[in-house]
Amino acid sequence: MASIFTKIVNGEIPSYKIAEDENYYAFLDISPNAVGHTLCIPKEEVDKIFDLSEESYMGLMRFSRKVAIAIEKAIPCLRVGMTVIGLEVPHTHVHLIPLHGMNSMNFANKQELSPEDFEAVAAKIRAEL
């Protein structure tokens, strides 16, 4: 059965897309730790990041770096943090989180945004790519 992220990539579930290429997809987390919290995923459905081929892993890191640089330009923050936890969805995903302090990485703290706010944030980040 396809993961929720595969359904997003296939357009079966809507997302606030940031970037996409042949192998990777980036979109805003709908339950963000901070405004601009973005997920980068391989289109290939692999549960654990270290089960990716070396080529796919390195490609995901290059893609994530490009997205992180755009986030840092678009969203006022101290820096962009990165984490890979992967327990929520069985599909490799990199969290890119604008940091305002150590608490920004606490997944118990969530921001609420309207659909219009999500669209505006996504547009700001896309404009920096």
N, C-alpha and C positions, 0 to 999 in steps of 0.2 A: 504494500500500500504506500502511495506517495506521501511524503512528509508535507506538512503545511508550507514549508519553504519551497518545495518542488511545485506545489500548487500555485504559489505566488509567482515563481519563475514562468510557469505555463500560462499565467493570466487567468487562472481559475478563481483566484482570490486577489482582490485589489491590494495595492501597496503604494507607498509614497516613494517612488523610485528615485534614487540618486544617480546611479550609474549602472551600465551594463556593457559587457562585451561578450564575445563568443563563449567564454567559460565561466564568467563570474557575474554576480548581481549584487548591488548594494541598495538598501532601502532603509527608511526610518523605522526604528523600533516603535511599535504602537503603545508600548508601556515604558517610556524612556526614563532613565535615571536623571537625565538632563536634556534640555532642549538641544537637538542635533544628534542625539544618540542614534547611531547608525549600525546596521548589521551588514556584514559582507559575507557572502556565501559562494561556494563553488556551485555551479549548476549541476554537477555530478553529485548524486545523493550518496554521501559517505557520512556515517555517524560520527566517527572520532577523527579529529584533525590529523593525528599521526598515522592514521590508516590511509590518508591521501598518498598518492605517488609523490616522490620528491618534486617532480615537475609541477604537479598541481598545487602542492604546498607552497612552493616558491612563487608560483603565479598568484596564488591567493594573497600572499604577503605583499607582492608588488602592487596588486590591485588595491589592497587595503591601505597601503602607504599613500597612494595617489588620492584616495578618498579622504584619508585623515588630513592631508595637507589642505584640501579644499575645505574641510570642516573648520580647521583652525583659522583659515582666512575669513570664513563666513560667520562664525559664531564666536562672540567674545568669550574667551576662556584663558586659563593659565597655560593649558596644553591639552592635547587629546590623548587620553589613556586608551590602552588596548587590553582586552582580556578575552580568553577563550575558556568558557566553562562547559557549555554544551549539554547541560542536563535537561533543559526545558524542551528542546526539540531534537530528535535524533537525526540531525543533519548538521554537519560542521558549520559553525558560524563564529565570526570574529566580531566582538563588540567594540565599536569606536565611540568613546564617551568624552564629550567636552568636560574638562575638569575645572571645577571652581574651588576645590579642596579635596581632601581625602574622602570626605563623605560622598562625593560624586560617584564613587565606585561601589557604594553600598546599594545592593539590589533591593533592599527593603524601602528605599526612598524612590518614589515614582512621581513624575510630573504629569499633569493632565493638560492636554492641548485639544483645541477644537480642530475639526477637519480643515478649517481655513488656516489655522496656525501651522498645522503639519504641512499644508501645501506651500505656505510662505517660507517655512524653514527649508523644505526640499528645494525650492526654487533658488534660494540664497546659496545653498551648497552647490547645486548644479552649475550656477553661474561662475563658480570658482574653478570648475574642472577644465 
